[in-house]
């Protein structure tokens, strides 16, 4: 999964944007850009959000944990956006997916 452990430094906003542009926000698969690629990745995204919220509740409210809190909050937003954008009835990379994505804009 793309989320780092709490012991590693959080990625920058540019790192998160690059991950989002390269594929599935959970597994990195190229078939889905900025969304999730499958039901299993959608479920993994839900589990990541729940784990992130639990970690946010456990973190102390001090300046040392601020960057981790910002990362977890931003990651939850990206995961939520990806799940809302996912169309399980449309195969990623298909012509139907491209036209559906264009119609939403």
Secondary structure, DSSP 8 states (H G I E B T S, - for coil): -----TTS----HHHHHHHHHHS-TTT--TTSSSS--SHHHHHHHHHHHHHHHHHHHHS-SSGGGHHHHHHHHHHHHHHHHHHHH--TTS-TTSHHHHHHHHHH-
